[in-house]
Amino acid sequence: MTYPTEHLMDLVALAYTTTDPDELLRLLRDSHELYHQGLAETRAAATAEHQDLPDPIVLEQCRTQQLFLPDDATREDALTALSFARWENTPTALAYSSIAERAAAHGVSLLPEEGNP
């Protein structure tokens, strides 16, 4: 396991021991940063793995995996889609989702509520 995964697993455990909105918000913010760190690492790995492949092959890999791309998609679009497809079911991404769901169940979100500045 990578550091973001290990740390997020710890944060999940903490999230399920509290109902305090301030603590849940702190855990959600911390986990949000780790989520994006892991996603960036996945993107860098996908870019490195595909560096020697021509654009049409990279785009075809998306189609093979049934990833939606518009007709005018670029190589960058394809790499983003491939990265996210790989990322979304990792333990790290799932841990973040669990924390977000726990926080939401207690009325906590990273997005301000409508009508609040």
GROMACS elastic network, one bead per residue, 0.5 to 0.9 nm:
[ bonds ]
;  ai    aj funct       b0    kb
    1     4     6  0.82381   500
    1     5     6  0.60825   500
    1     6     6  0.63894   500
    1    91     6  0.89191   500
    2     5     6  0.53238   500
    2     6     6  0.62801   500
    2     7     6  0.86096   500
    2    38     6  0.87160   500
    2    92     6  0.88757   500
    3     6     6  0.51551   500
    3     7     6  0.59701   500
    3     8     6  0.83671   500
    3    34     6  0.89149   500
    4     7     6  0.51682   500
    4     8     6  0.59020   500
    4     9     6  0.85022   500
    4    31     6  0.85803   500
    4    34     6  0.54319   500
    4    35     6  0.73392   500
    4    37     6  0.73499   500
    4    38     6  0.63860   500
    4    92     6  0.67756   500
    5     8     6  0.51113   500
    5     9     6  0.61485   500
    5    10     6  0.87078   500
    5    34     6  0.80621   500
    5    35     6  0.86461   500
    5    38     6  0.80371   500
    5    90     6  0.87603   500
    5    91     6  0.65452   500
    5    93     6  0.83474   500
    5    95     6  0.78654   500
    6     9     6  0.52066   500
    6    10     6  0.64999   500
    6    11     6  0.88280   500
    6    92     6  0.80707   500
    7    10     6  0.51192   500
    7    11     6  0.63233   500
    7    12     6  0.87610   500
    7    31     6  0.83120   500
    7    34     6  0.80494   500
    7    92     6  0.89187   500
    8    12     6  0.61164   500
    8    13     6  0.86337   500
    8    30     6  0.85492   500
    8    31     6  0.60697   500
    8    34     6  0.71304   500
    8    35     6  0.82364   500
    8    91     6  0.88630   500
    8    92     6  0.64330   500
    8    93     6  0.89136   500
    8    95     6  0.61358   500
    8    96     6  0.68382   500
    8    99     6  0.87762   500
    9    12     6  0.50683   500
    9    13     6  0.64141   500
    9    14     6  0.87595   500
    9    91     6  0.84195   500
    9    92     6  0.76517   500
    9    95     6  0.62732   500
    9    96     6  0.86561   500
   10    13     6  0.52078   500
   10    14     6  0.63719   500
   10    15     6  0.87003   500
   11    15     6  0.60281   500
   11    16     6  0.87031   500
   11    27     6  0.63221   500
   11    28     6  0.84922   500
   11    30     6  0.82132   500
   11    31     6  0.70430   500
   11    95     6  0.83778   500
   11    96     6  0.87277   500
   11    99     6  0.76157   500
   12    15     6  0.50040   500
   12    16     6  0.64061   500
   12    17     6  0.89162   500
   12    27     6  0.82961   500
   12    31     6  0.87189   500
   12    95     6  0.63566   500
   12    96     6  0.76576   500
   12    98     6  0.69188   500
   12    99     6  0.56666   500
   12   102     6  0.88318   500
   13    16     6  0.54110   500
   13    17     6  0.67339   500
   13    99     6  0.89845   500
   14    17     6  0.52287   500
   14    18     6  0.68703   500
   14    24     6  0.87553   500
   14    27     6  0.79130   500
   15    18     6  0.57200   500
   15    19     6  0.78211   500
   15    23     6  0.80254   500
   15    24     6  0.62154   500
   15    27     6  0.67693   500
   15    28     6  0.85013   500
   15    98     6  0.88816   500
   15    99     6  0.62875   500
   15   102     6  0.69248   500
   15   103     6  0.76631   500
   16    19     6  0.78251   500
   16    99     6  0.82035   500
   16   102     6  0.72102   500
   18    21     6  0.84044   500
   18    23     6  0.73450   500
   18    24     6  0.72323   500
   19    22     6  0.88336   500
   19    23     6  0.77749   500
   19    24     6  0.69875   500
   19   102     6  0.87898   500
   19   103     6  0.81767   500
   19   106     6  0.66565   500
   20    23     6  0.53608   500
   20    24     6  0.61315   500
   20    25     6  0.86051   500
   20   106     6  0.82537   500
   21    24     6  0.50275   500
   21    25     6  0.60009   500
   21    26     6  0.85653   500
   21   103     6  0.76108   500
   21   106     6  0.69240   500
   21   107     6  0.75080   500
   21   108     6  0.61800   500
   22    25     6  0.51087   500
   22    26     6  0.62539   500
   22    27     6  0.86848   500
   22   108     6  0.84140   500
   23    26     6  0.50604   500
   23    27     6  0.61797   500
   23    28     6  0.84985   500
   24    27     6  0.50418   500
   24    28     6  0.59803   500
   24    29     6  0.85360   500
   24    99     6  0.82236   500
   24   100     6  0.88953   500
   24   102     6  0.81254   500
   24   103     6  0.56699   500
   24   106     6  0.83762   500
   24   108     6  0.69147   500
   24   109     6  0.89132   500
   25    29     6  0.61006   500
   25    30     6  0.85607   500
   25   103     6  0.71108   500
   25   108     6  0.62049   500
   25   109     6  0.69783   500
   25   110     6  0.72863   500
   26    29     6  0.51651   500
   26    30     6  0.61714   500
   26    31     6  0.85318   500
   27    30     6  0.51217   500
   27    31     6  0.59999   500
   27    32     6  0.83966   500
   27    99     6  0.76308   500
   27   103     6  0.86825   500
   28    31     6  0.51147   500
   28    32     6  0.59330   500
   28    33     6  0.87418   500
   28    96     6  0.78973   500
   28    99     6  0.63664   500
   28   100     6  0.63302   500
   28   103     6  0.71734   500
   28   108     6  0.85676   500
   28   109     6  0.78282   500
   28   110     6  0.74063   500
   29    32     6  0.50353   500
   29    33     6  0.65236   500
   29    34     6  0.88780   500
   29   110     6  0.72171   500
   30    33     6  0.54511   500
   30    34     6  0.65784   500
   30    35     6  0.87940   500
   31    34     6  0.50061   500
   31    35     6  0.60012   500
   31    36     6  0.86563   500
   31    95     6  0.84817   500
   31    96     6  0.59939   500
   31    99     6  0.76513   500
   31   100     6  0.87358   500
   32    35     6  0.50424   500
   32    36     6  0.63892   500
   32    37     6  0.86429   500
   32    96     6  0.69571   500
   32   100     6  0.88242   500
   32   110     6  0.89662   500
   33    36     6  0.53100   500
   33    37     6  0.61910   500
   33    38     6  0.87400   500
   34    38     6  0.61658   500
   34    39     6  0.85221   500
   34    92     6  0.82137   500
   34    96     6  0.83746   500
   35    38     6  0.52758   500
   35    39     6  0.62036   500
   35    40     6  0.86647   500
   35    92     6  0.66682   500
   35    93     6  0.61869   500
   35    95     6  0.87974   500
   35    96     6  0.64569   500
   36    40     6  0.60233   500
   36    41     6  0.85176   500
   37    40     6  0.51675   500
   37    41     6  0.62913   500
   37    42     6  0.87100   500
   38    41     6  0.50291   500
   38    42     6  0.61874   500
   38    43     6  0.85960   500
   38    87     6  0.80817   500
   38    92     6  0.73092   500
   38    93     6  0.81026   500
   39    42     6  0.50226   500
   39    43     6  0.61433   500
   39    44     6  0.86351   500
   39    83     6  0.75766   500
   39    84     6  0.73473   500
   39    87     6  0.63772   500
   39    88     6  0.87416   500
   39    93     6  0.83162   500
   40    44     6  0.61720   500
   40    45     6  0.86252   500
   40    83     6  0.87785   500
   41    44     6  0.51031   500
   41    45     6  0.62280   500
   41    46     6  0.86594   500
   42    45     6  0.51031   500
   42    46     6  0.61771   500
   42    47     6  0.85878   500
   42    83     6  0.59330   500
   42    84     6  0.79937   500
   42    86     6  0.76526   500
   42    87     6  0.65957   500
   43    46     6  0.51105   500
   43    47     6  0.61085   500
   43    48     6  0.86071   500
   43    79     6  0.72771   500
   43    80     6  0.68209   500
   43    82     6  0.83050   500
   43    83     6  0.51004   500
   43    84     6  0.77604   500
   43    87     6  0.86498   500
   44    47     6  0.51040   500
   44    48     6  0.62096   500
   44    49     6  0.86268   500
   44    83     6  0.85433   500
   45    48     6  0.51223   500
   45    49     6  0.61046   500
   45    50     6  0.86418   500
   45    83     6  0.83265   500
   46    49     6  0.50505   500
   46    50     6  0.61670   500
   46    51     6  0.84564   500
   46    79     6  0.66854   500
   46    80     6  0.85917   500
   46    82     6  0.73381   500
   46    83     6  0.60302   500
   46    86     6  0.89456   500
   47    50     6  0.53127   500
   47    51     6  0.59020   500
   47    76     6  0.89044   500
   47    79     6  0.65450   500
   47    80     6  0.89557   500
   47    83     6  0.84918   500
   48    51     6  0.52278   500
   48    52     6  0.83200   500
   49    52     6  0.76513   500
   49    53     6  0.85271   500
   50    53     6  0.53302   500
   50    54     6  0.82912   500
   50    58     6  0.71080   500
   50    79     6  0.82054   500
   51    54     6  0.80726   500
   53    56     6  0.82910   500
   53    57     6  0.63455   500
   53    58     6  0.65954   500
   54    57     6  0.55733   500
   54    58     6  0.65926   500
   54    59     6  0.89200   500
   54    75     6  0.88935   500
   55    58     6  0.51172   500
   55    59     6  0.61516   500
   55    60     6  0.85184   500
   55    74     6  0.78678   500
   55    75     6  0.56411   500
   55    78     6  0.87353   500
   56    59     6  0.50762   500
   56    60     6  0.60193   500
   56    61     6  0.86423   500
   56    75     6  0.82398   500
   57    61     6  0.62324   500
   57    62     6  0.88745   500
   58    61     6  0.51740   500
   58    62     6  0.67971   500
   58    75     6  0.68649   500
   58    78     6  0.65566   500
   58    79     6  0.74750   500
   58    82     6  0.89037   500
   59    62     6  0.52822   500
   59    63     6  0.66374   500
   59    64     6  0.88333   500
   59    69     6  0.83679   500
   59    73     6  0.79365   500
   59    74     6  0.79260   500
   59    75     6  0.67933   500
   59    77     6  0.86662   500
   59    78     6  0.56614   500
   59    79     6  0.83720   500
   60    64     6  0.60805   500
   60    65     6  0.85792   500
   60    78     6  0.88983   500
   61    65     6  0.62433   500
   61    66     6  0.85430   500
   61    67     6  0.86428   500
   61    78     6  0.83492   500
   61    82     6  0.81092   500
   62    65     6  0.51328   500
   62    66     6  0.61188   500
   62    67     6  0.50810   500
   62    68     6  0.74094   500
   62    69     6  0.75862   500
   62    78     6  0.63869   500
   62    79     6  0.85435   500
   62    81     6  0.71928   500
   62    82     6  0.64639   500
   63    67     6  0.56897   500
   63    68     6  0.72071   500
   63    69     6  0.78455   500
   64    67     6  0.76068   500
   65    68     6  0.89826   500
   65    82     6  0.84770   500
   65    85     6  0.87549   500
   67    78     6  0.87113   500
   67    81     6  0.67747   500
   67    82     6  0.77516   500
   67    85     6  0.79127   500
   68    81     6  0.80047   500
   69    72     6  0.79813   500
   69    73     6  0.59239   500
   69    74     6  0.89597   500
   69    77     6  0.74805   500
   69    78     6  0.72547   500
   69    81     6  0.79442   500
   70    73     6  0.52688   500
   73    76     6  0.79771   500
   73    77     6  0.57432   500
   73    78     6  0.69254   500
   74    77     6  0.50635   500
   74    78     6  0.63592   500
   74    79     6  0.86917   500
   75    78     6  0.50401   500
   75    79     6  0.61535   500
   75    80     6  0.85570   500
   76    79     6  0.50792   500
   76    80     6  0.60847   500
   76    81     6  0.85746   500
   77    80     6  0.51385   500
   77    81     6  0.62186   500
   77    82     6  0.86480   500
   78    81     6  0.50930   500
   78    82     6  0.60897   500
   78    83     6  0.84458   500
   79    82     6  0.50787   500
   79    83     6  0.59388   500
   79    84     6  0.85038   500
   80    83     6  0.51056   500
   80    84     6  0.61335   500
   80    85     6  0.85273   500
   81    84     6  0.52583   500
   81    85     6  0.60759   500
   81    86     6  0.86089   500
   82    85     6  0.51469   500
   82    86     6  0.62417   500
   82    87     6  0.85434   500
   83    86     6  0.52198   500
   83    87     6  0.60109   500
   83    88     6  0.86150   500
   84    88     6  0.58111   500
   85    88     6  0.56944   500
   85    89     6  0.77273   500
   86    89     6  0.68142   500
   86    90     6  0.74182   500
   87    90     6  0.54757   500
   87    91     6  0.88936   500
   87    92     6  0.83376   500
   87    93     6  0.67194   500
   88    91     6  0.86806   500
   88    92     6  0.85728   500
   88    93     6  0.56580   500
   88    94     6  0.72529   500
   89    92     6  0.80947   500
   89    93     6  0.62915   500
   89    94     6  0.62380   500
   90    93     6  0.53510   500
   90    94     6  0.61974   500
   90    95     6  0.85048   500
   91    94     6  0.50783   500
   91    95     6  0.59209   500
   91    96     6  0.85831   500
   92    95     6  0.50851   500
   92    96     6  0.62953   500
   92    97     6  0.87111   500
   93    96     6  0.51505   500
   93    97     6  0.63065   500
   93    98     6  0.87149   500
   94    97     6  0.50159   500
   94    98     6  0.62159   500
   94    99     6  0.87546   500
   95    98     6  0.50417   500
   95    99     6  0.63618   500
   95   100     6  0.86663   500
   96    99     6  0.51400   500
   96   100     6  0.61596   500
   96   101     6  0.85695   500
   97   100     6  0.50256   500
   97   101     6  0.60435   500
   97   102     6  0.85158   500
   98   101     6  0.51122   500
   98   102     6  0.61244   500
   98   103     6  0.85614   500
   99   102     6  0.50537   500
   99   103     6  0.60720   500
   99   104     6  0.84778   500
  100   103     6  0.51056   500
  100   104     6  0.60183   500
  100   105     6  0.85483   500
  100   108     6  0.82654   500
  100   109     6  0.74277   500
  100   110     6  0.89194   500
  101   104     6  0.50252   500
  101   105     6  0.61135   500
  101   106     6  0.87862   500
  102   105     6  0.51723   500
  102   106     6  0.67581   500
  102   108     6  0.84779   500
  103   106     6  0.52705   500
  103   107     6  0.64021   500
  103   109     6  0.66009   500
  104   109     6  0.59685   500
  105   108     6  0.73829   500
  108   111     6  0.86910   500
  109   112     6  0.71215   500
  109   113     6  0.83318   500
  111   114     6  0.88075   500
  112   115     6  0.83980   500
  112   116     6  0.64710   500
  112   117     6  0.74609   500
  113   116     6  0.57052   500
  113   117     6  0.83769   500
  114   117     6  0.81428   500
